[in-house]
Amino acid sequence: MRSIIKNLRRFLALMLLFSAVYPVFYYPLNSAGSSWELKTSETMHATLPHHKLQVNDEHYPEWNATLGGTGTQTGASIIECRSGGYAIVGHGAGWGVRDAFLIRLDQDGVFLWNQTYGGEDMDGAGGIVECSDGGFAITGGSSNFTTGDHAWLLRTDANGNQLWNYTYPSINFDSFGAIIALSGGGFAVSGNTGSFGAGGMDAWLVFFDALGQPIQNFTYGGTDNDYATRMIRCQSGGFAIAGTTSSYGEGIRSLWLLRVNDNGDVAWNRTYGDAGWDSLYGIIECHNRNLALAGTANSTGAGSWDMILILTDMNGNELWNQTFGGTDRDGAYDLVQLADLGFALAGWTYSFGAGSEDIWVVRTNQNGNQLWNQTFGGASYDECFDVEKTSDGGFILVGDTFNFGVPIDVWVLYFKDDSQPFTPSLPIELIVIIVIIILVIVIAGLLLNRRRRTAA
């Protein structure tokens, strides 16, 4: 009996060690031109307290705010700042024909300040990243030149004052979108170009040094129109670019995913969807290095276009997909993964809600099965273009509103997420193995004990 007890103690010690290291294996460890003068900012209004939204109380945002000047303003991208609060970029009329802007909010959505950038023609911002000195790098496009639309990169200090800006020399219609800060102070910027590449429009990746000078640029695509919509930095190095292609795939436009290394060389590219008109807008890397994609598709689903969520492995092989929508046009612009490993997709719906187009949030579990969905808006148009996960585990949306604006304003909605962190459970196969090991140990102990008695 003593031998049995000793063996069981050893086994329990091994199980305790296994329970400590199992989460480590389950959750992989993280790897670690032309210029113009800055325009004077226009004071923006912030509409607080909150609007009465068309929502279920259970999924009501913690706060929402509208921000804008005398013209129309649209929020294109939002980030959480290391010093607290949020920074928003977009474009608005009322200063020039249309200018780019940067807005700072505190952590409760209270307006702090704004800056506008641009000339007398049309300018806009689509991407933003916070730099190591607390300032910002902003991407977009500008028409303040003699030919075409030019891709544009702008650097500011922590108060939004311009340090430098660069417009990429081109002859056609070009723009920058997603931006990632690199070690050493440089930037990787994705966008779209009609000036370079193989087709009408091509996806574009440009590397810049810390002073905004281009180092290398790469185009991706075929003889038709191909677009990059978002880009992320991957844990294993390199970048994943989400987009839409008419050069490849089975449809008129197909969902398109590219994986490139740190030098901009293509490792692989994949298309998804059947014959139809599909667009991919959002991409994130999941806790286990799988990739989750979000967009809109009419090659599958219930309506003319449906919101689509796709999960792939780290090599872009599709694991599953889910669609959400009604009989009209619905889609997602972006997504985040939350504590329970489920997803929150943010986009638009014409099938549901109070108006012509409403903001639509769909919450799923880790397998893409819907937990709840909610629309936000009034009788006219409300749109969402970006969603980001916040440091407290919630998520925040930015877009614009025709219903609560003067006449159209930036709209920000912040949501808490009370879901419990996912705890990995032991696979059934592993449980069976553990039971067998216990039985073997017990039986071996009994046999050993009987042999000792016989020898005595």
C-alpha positions as CSV (number, residue, x, y, z in Angstrom):
1,M,0.0,0.0,0.0
2,R,2.9,2.4,0.8
3,S,4.2,1.9,-2.7
4,I,0.8,2.7,-4.2
5,I,0.6,5.9,-2.1
6,K,4.2,6.9,-3.2
7,N,3.4,6.3,-6.9
8,L,0.2,8.3,-6.6
9,R,2.1,11.2,-5.0
10,R,4.6,11.2,-7.9
11,F,1.7,11.1,-10.4
12,L,-0.1,14.1,-8.7
13,A,3.2,16.1,-8.7
14,L,3.5,15.4,-12.4
15,M,-0.1,16.5,-13.0
16,L,0.5,19.8,-11.0
17,L,3.5,20.5,-13.2
18,F,1.5,19.8,-16.3
19,S,-1.3,22.0,-15.2
20,A,1.2,24.9,-14.8
21,V,2.9,24.5,-18.2
22,Y,-0.2,23.6,-20.3
23,P,-1.5,27.2,-20.7
24,V,2.0,28.2,-22.0
25,F,1.8,25.6,-24.8
26,Y,-1.8,26.5,-25.5
27,Y,-1.2,30.3,-25.6
28,P,1.9,30.9,-27.8
29,L,4.2,33.6,-26.4
30,N,4.4,36.9,-28.2
31,S,7.6,37.8,-30.1
32,A,8.2,40.3,-28.9
33,G,8.2,65.3,-51.2
34,S,5.8,68.2,-51.1
35,S,4.6,69.9,-47.9
36,W,2.2,72.6,-46.9
37,E,1.6,74.8,-43.9
38,L,-0.6,73.6,-41.0
39,K,-4.0,75.1,-41.0
40,T,-5.5,76.7,-37.9
41,S,-7.7,74.3,-36.0
42,E,-11.4,74.9,-35.8
43,T,-13.0,74.4,-32.4
44,M,-15.1,71.3,-32.5
45,H,-18.2,70.6,-30.4
46,A,-18.6,67.4,-28.3
47,T,-22.1,66.3,-27.7
48,L,-22.3,64.9,-24.2
49,P,-24.2,63.6,-22.3
50,H,-25.0,60.6,-24.4
51,H,-27.5,60.3,-27.1
52,K,-30.6,58.1,-26.7
53,L,-29.6,55.2,-29.0
54,Q,-31.8,52.6,-30.6
55,V,-30.4,49.8,-28.6
56,N,-31.2,47.0,-26.1
57,D,-30.1,48.1,-22.6
58,E,-28.1,44.9,-22.2
59,H,-25.7,45.9,-25.0
60,Y,-25.8,49.6,-24.4
61,P,-22.4,51.4,-24.8
62,E,-20.8,52.8,-21.7
63,W,-20.6,56.1,-23.4
64,N,-20.9,57.6,-26.9
65,A,-19.9,61.0,-28.2
66,T,-20.3,63.0,-31.4
67,L,-17.6,65.4,-32.5
68,G,-17.6,67.9,-35.4
69,G,-17.4,71.4,-36.7
70,T,-19.8,73.3,-39.0
71,G,-19.4,71.0,-41.9
72,T,-19.4,67.2,-42.3
73,Q,-16.8,65.0,-40.5
74,T,-16.1,61.3,-40.7
75,G,-13.9,59.3,-38.3
76,A,-11.9,56.7,-40.2
77,S,-9.6,55.2,-37.5
78,I,-9.1,55.2,-33.7
79,I,-6.3,54.2,-31.4
80,E,-5.9,54.1,-27.6
81,C,-3.0,56.2,-26.5
82,R,-0.4,55.1,-24.0
83,S,-0.9,58.2,-21.9
84,G,-4.7,57.4,-21.7
85,G,-7.6,58.4,-23.9
86,Y,-7.9,58.0,-27.6
87,A,-6.8,59.6,-30.9
88,I,-9.0,59.7,-34.0
89,V,-8.2,60.6,-37.6
90,G,-10.5,61.2,-40.5
91,H,-11.6,63.9,-43.0
92,G,-14.1,66.8,-42.8
93,A,-15.4,69.7,-44.8
94,G,-15.7,73.2,-43.3
95,W,-12.0,74.1,-43.2
96,G,-10.8,73.5,-46.8
97,V,-12.9,71.7,-49.4
98,R,-12.1,68.7,-47.3
99,D,-9.3,68.4,-44.8
100,A,-7.7,65.7,-42.7
101,F,-8.1,66.0,-38.9
102,L,-6.7,64.6,-35.6
103,I,-8.9,64.6,-32.5
104,R,-7.8,63.7,-29.0
105,L,-10.3,62.4,-26.4
106,D,-9.8,61.5,-22.7
107,Q,-10.6,58.0,-21.5
108,D,-14.3,58.9,-20.9
109,G,-14.8,60.3,-24.4
110,V,-14.5,64.0,-23.4
111,F,-13.0,66.2,-26.2
112,L,-9.5,67.5,-25.5
113,W,-8.3,69.1,-28.7
114,N,-8.2,68.8,-32.5
115,Q,-5.9,69.7,-35.4
116,T,-6.6,69.9,-39.1
117,Y,-4.2,69.5,-42.0
118,G,-4.4,70.2,-45.7
119,G,-4.7,72.8,-48.4
120,E,-7.6,74.3,-50.3
121,D,-8.5,71.1,-52.2
122,M,-9.4,67.6,-50.8
123,D,-7.4,65.9,-48.2
124,G,-8.1,63.0,-45.8
125,A,-6.6,60.7,-43.2
126,G,-7.2,57.0,-42.9
127,G,-4.5,55.5,-40.6
128,I,-2.8,56.5,-37.4
129,V,-0.1,55.1,-35.1
130,E,1.4,56.4,-31.9
131,C,5.1,56.9,-32.0
132,S,7.7,56.3,-29.2
133,D,7.8,60.1,-28.3
134,G,4.0,60.3,-27.8
135,G,3.5,61.9,-31.2
136,F,1.6,60.4,-34.1
137,A,2.2,59.3,-37.7
138,I,-0.9,59.7,-39.9
139,T,-1.6,58.4,-43.4
140,G,-4.0,59.4,-46.1
141,G,-4.3,61.1,-49.5
142,S,-4.3,64.6,-50.9
143,S,-5.6,66.3,-54.1
144,N,-3.6,69.5,-53.5
145,F,-1.4,68.8,-56.5
146,T,-1.5,69.2,-60.3
147,T,-2.1,65.5,-61.1
148,G,-4.1,62.8,-59.4
149,D,-4.5,62.0,-55.8
150,H,-1.3,61.5,-53.9
151,A,-0.5,59.2,-51.0
152,W,0.5,61.2,-47.9
153,L,2.3,60.6,-44.7
154,L,2.3,63.1,-41.8
155,R,4.2,63.2,-38.5
156,T,3.1,65.3,-35.5
157,D,4.2,65.8,-31.9
158,A,2.1,64.8,-28.9
159,N,-0.1,67.9,-29.3
160,G,-0.8,67.3,-33.0
161,N,1.6,70.0,-34.2
162,Q,3.1,69.0,-37.6
163,L,6.7,68.0,-37.6
164,W,6.9,67.0,-41.3
165,N,4.8,65.5,-44.1
166,Y,5.6,63.7,-47.3
167,T,3.6,63.1,-50.4
168,Y,4.6,60.3,-52.7
169,P,5.4,61.5,-56.2
170,S,2.9,59.9,-58.6
171,I,0.8,60.6,-61.7
172,N,-2.4,58.8,-60.9
173,F,-4.7,58.0,-57.9
174,D,-2.8,56.8,-54.9
175,S,-3.5,56.7,-51.2
176,F,-2.0,55.3,-47.9
177,G,-4.1,53.4,-45.3
178,A,-2.7,51.2,-42.5
179,I,0.5,52.2,-40.8
180,I,2.8,50.2,-38.4
181,A,5.6,51.8,-36.4
182,L,8.9,49.8,-36.8
183,S,11.9,49.5,-34.5
184,G,14.3,52.3,-35.2
185,G,11.6,54.8,-35.8
186,G,10.6,53.9,-39.3
187,F,7.2,52.9,-40.7
188,A,5.6,50.3,-42.8
189,V,2.6,51.7,-44.7
190,S,0.1,49.9,-46.9
191,G,-2.2,51.5,-49.5
192,N,-3.3,51.4,-53.1
193,T,-1.7,52.8,-56.3
194,G,-2.8,53.5,-59.8
195,S,0.6,54.9,-60.7
196,F,2.8,51.8,-60.2
197,G,2.3,48.1,-60.5
198,A,0.8,45.6,-63.0
199,G,-2.8,46.6,-63.2
200,G,-5.4,49.3,-63.0
201,M,-5.0,49.5,-59.2
202,D,-2.5,47.5,-57.1
203,A,-2.0,46.9,-53.4
204,W,1.0,48.8,-52.2
205,L,3.5,48.5,-49.3
206,V,6.1,51.3,-48.7
207,F,8.8,51.4,-46.0
208,F,9.8,54.8,-44.6
209,D,12.7,55.9,-42.4
210,A,12.1,57.9,-39.2
211,L,12.2,61.2,-41.2
212,G,9.5,60.2,-43.6
213,Q,11.7,59.3,-46.6
214,P,10.7,56.2,-48.6
215,I,13.3,53.4,-48.5
216,Q,11.5,50.6,-50.5
217,N,8.1,50.1,-52.1
218,F,6.4,47.0,-53.4
219,T,3.2,46.4,-55.4
220,Y,1.0,43.4,-55.4
221,G,-1.7,42.4,-57.9
222,G,-2.4,41.3,-61.4
223,T,-3.7,43.0,-64.5
224,D,-7.1,44.0,-63.0
225,N,-7.9,46.1,-59.9
226,D,-6.6,44.9,-56.6
227,Y,-6.7,46.7,-53.3
228,A,-5.2,46.5,-49.8
229,T,-7.6,47.5,-47.0
230,R,-5.7,46.7,-43.8
231,M,-2.4,45.4,-42.6
232,I,-1.1,43.9,-39.3
233,R,2.3,43.0,-38.0
234,C,2.5,39.2,-37.2
235,Q,3.9,37.7,-34.1
236,S,6.4,35.6,-36.1
237,G,7.5,38.6,-38.1
238,G,6.4,40.0,-41.4
239,F,3.0,41.4,-42.3
240,A,-0.4,40.1,-43.3
241,I,-2.4,42.3,-45.7
242,A,-6.1,42.0,-46.2
243,G,-7.8,43.2,-49.4
244,T,-9.9,42.6,-52.4
245,T,-8.9,41.3,-55.8
246,S,-10.4,41.2,-59.3
247,S,-7.2,39.6,-60.7
248,Y,-7.4,36.4,-58.8
249,G,-10.0,34.1,-57.3
250,E,-13.4,32.8,-58.5
251,G,-15.5,35.9,-58.2
252,I,-15.9,39.3,-59.9
253,R,-14.1,40.5,-56.7
254,S,-12.7,38.0,-54.2
255,L,-11.5,38.3,-50.6
256,W,-7.7,38.4,-50.7
257,L,-5.1,37.7,-48.0
258,L,-1.3,38.2,-48.5
259,R,1.5,37.3,-46.2
260,V,4.8,39.1,-46.8
261,N,8.1,39.0,-45.0
262,D,10.0,41.9,-43.4
263,N,11.5,42.6,-46.8
264,G,8.2,42.9,-48.5
265,D,8.5,39.6,-50.4
266,V,5.3,37.5,-50.8
267,A,5.4,34.3,-48.7
268,W,1.9,33.3,-49.9
269,N,-1.5,34.7,-50.9
270,R,-5.0,33.3,-50.7
271,T,-8.4,34.1,-52.0
272,Y,-11.7,33.2,-50.5
273,G,-15.3,33.1,-51.7
274,D,-17.2,31.8,-54.7
275,A,-18.5,33.5,-57.8
276,G,-19.7,36.9,-56.6
277,W,-18.7,40.3,-55.4
278,D,-16.9,40.1,-52.1
279,S,-14.7,42.5,-50.1
280,L,-12.4,42.0,-47.2
281,Y,-11.9,44.9,-44.8
282,G,-10.7,43.6,-41.4
283,I,-7.9,41.3,-40.2
284,I,-6.5,40.4,-36.7
285,E,-4.1,37.8,-35.5
286,C,-5.6,35.6,-32.8
287,H,-4.2,34.3,-29.6
288,N,-2.9,31.1,-31.3
289,R,-1.5,32.9,-34.4
290,N,-4.5,32.0,-36.5
291,L,-5.9,34.9,-38.6
292,A,-9.5,36.2,-38.4
293,L,-10.9,38.1,-41.3
294,A,-14.1,40.2,-41.7
295,G,-15.8,41.8,-44.6
296,T,-18.9,41.5,-46.8
297,A,-19.9,38.8,-49.3
298,N,-22.7,38.2,-51.8
299,S,-21.2,34.8,-53.0
300,T,-22.7,33.3,-49.8
301,G,-25.2,34.1,-47.1
302,A,-28.9,35.1,-46.9
303,G,-29.0,38.6,-48.5
304,S,-27.6,40.6,-51.4
305,W,-24.5,41.1,-49.2
306,D,-23.8,39.5,-45.8
307,M,-21.3,40.2,-43.1
308,I,-18.7,37.4,-43.2
309,L,-16.2,36.1,-40.6
310,I,-13.5,33.8,-41.7
311,L,-10.9,32.0,-39.5
312,T,-7.7,30.7,-41.1
313,D,-4.6,29.0,-39.8
314,M,-1.3,30.9,-39.8
315,N,-0.7,29.8,-43.4
316,G,-4.0,31.2,-44.6
317,N,-5.8,27.9,-45.0
318,E,-9.5,28.4,-44.2
319,L,-10.7,26.6,-41.1
320,W,-14.3,27.9,-41.1
321,N,-16.5,30.8,-42.0
322,Q,-19.8,32.3,-40.7
323,T,-22.1,34.8,-42.3
324,F,-24.6,37.2,-40.7
325,G,-27.3,39.3,-42.2
326,G,-30.8,39.7,-43.6
327,T,-32.2,40.2,-47.0
328,D,-30.4,43.5,-47.8
329,R,-26.8,44.7,-47.7
330,D,-24.8,44.0,-44.5
331,G,-21.0,43.9,-43.8
332,A,-18.1,44.3,-41.4
333,Y,-15.3,46.8,-41.6
334,D,-13.3,45.5,-38.7
335,L,-13.2,43.1,-35.8
336,V,-11.5,42.4,-32.4
337,Q,-10.9,39.3,-30.3
338,L,-12.0,39.6,-26.7
339,A,-11.2,37.9,-23.4
340,D,-13.3,34.8,-24.0
341,L,-11.6,34.4,-27.4
342,G,-14.9,35.3,-29.2
343,F,-15.1,38.2,-31.7
344,A,-16.8,41.5,-32.0
345,L,-17.4,42.6,-35.6
346,A,-18.4,46.2,-36.4
347,G,-19.9,47.3,-39.6
348,W,-23.1,48.3,-41.3
349,T,-26.6,47.0,-42.0
350,Y,-29.4,47.9,-44.3
351,S,-31.4,44.8,-43.2
352,F,-32.0,45.7,-39.6
353,G,-32.2,48.8,-37.4
354,A,-34.0,52.1,-37.3
355,G,-32.8,53.8,-40.5
356,S,-31.5,53.5,-44.0
357,E,-28.0,52.4,-42.8
358,D,-27.2,51.7,-39.1
359,I,-24.0,50.7,-37.3
360,W,-24.1,47.0,-36.6
361,V,-22.2,45.1,-33.9
362,V,-22.2,41.3,-34.0
363,R,-20.7,39.4,-31.0
364,T,-19.7,35.8,-31.4
365,N,-18.0,33.0,-29.5
366,Q,-14.6,31.6,-30.5
367,N,-16.2,29.3,-33.1
368,G,-18.0,32.2,-34.8
369,N,-21.5,31.4,-33.5
370,Q,-23.5,34.5,-32.8
371,L,-24.0,35.5,-29.1
372,W,-25.8,38.7,-29.8
373,N,-26.1,41.6,-32.3
374,Q,-27.2,45.2,-32.0
375,T,-27.8,48.1,-34.2
376,F,-27.1,51.8,-33.4
377,G,-28.6,54.8,-35.2
378,G,-31.6,56.7,-36.2
379,A,-33.8,57.2,-39.3
380,S,-31.0,58.2,-41.6
381,Y,-27.4,57.1,-42.2
382,D,-25.0,56.0,-39.5
383,E,-21.7,54.3,-40.3
384,C,-18.8,52.6,-38.5
385,F,-15.3,52.3,-40.1
386,D,-13.0,51.0,-37.3
387,V,-13.1,49.1,-34.0
388,E,-10.2,48.6,-31.6
389,K,-9.8,46.6,-28.4
390,T,-9.1,48.7,-25.3
391,S,-6.6,48.0,-22.5
392,D,-9.5,47.3,-20.1
393,G,-10.8,44.5,-22.3
394,G,-13.6,46.5,-23.9
395,F,-13.8,47.8,-27.4
396,I,-14.4,51.2,-29.1
397,L,-15.9,52.1,-32.5
398,V,-15.6,55.2,-34.7
399,G,-17.5,56.3,-37.7
400,D,-20.0,59.0,-38.5
401,T,-23.7,59.9,-37.9
402,F,-26.2,61.8,-40.0
403,N,-28.9,61.4,-37.2
404,F,-27.0,63.0,-34.3
405,G,-24.6,65.3,-36.2
406,V,-24.5,68.9,-37.4
407,P,-25.0,67.8,-40.2
408,I,-22.7,64.8,-40.2
409,D,-20.3,64.3,-37.2
410,V,-17.8,61.8,-36.0
411,W,-19.4,59.2,-33.8
412,V,-17.5,57.3,-31.1
413,L,-19.1,54.4,-29.1
414,Y,-17.3,52.6,-26.2
415,F,-18.4,49.2,-24.9
416,K,-17.3,47.3,-21.8
417,D,-16.9,43.5,-22.2
418,D,-17.7,41.5,-19.1
419,S,-17.0,38.1,-20.6
420,Q,-14.8,35.8,-18.6
421,P,-11.3,35.0,-19.9
422,F,-11.1,31.7,-21.7
423,T,-9.6,28.8,-19.7
424,P,-8.4,26.0,-21.8
425,S,-9.9,22.6,-20.9
426,L,-8.0,19.3,-21.4
427,P,-8.9,17.5,-24.6
428,I,-10.9,14.3,-24.2
429,E,-8.0,12.3,-25.7
430,L,-5.7,13.7,-23.0
431,I,-8.2,12.9,-20.2
432,V,-8.4,9.2,-21.5
433,I,-4.6,9.0,-21.5
434,I,-4.4,10.3,-17.9
435,V,-7.0,7.8,-16.7
436,I,-5.1,4.9,-18.4
437,I,-1.8,6.1,-16.7
438,I,-3.5,6.2,-13.3
439,L,-4.9,2.6,-13.8
440,V,-1.4,1.4,-14.9
441,I,0.2,2.9,-11.9
442,V,-2.4,1.4,-9.5
443,I,-2.2,-2.0,-11.1
444,A,1.6,-2.0,-11.2
445,G,1.7,-1.0,-7.5
446,L,-0.7,-3.8,-6.6
447,L,1.4,-6.4,-8.5
448,L,4.6,-5.1,-7.0
449,N,3.1,-5.3,-3.5
450,R,1.9,-8.9,-4.1
451,R,5.3,-10.0,-5.3
452,R,7.0,-8.6,-2.2
453,R,4.5,-10.5,0.0
454,T,5.2,-13.7,-1.9
455,A,8.9,-13.3,-1.6
456,A,8.5,-12.8,2.2
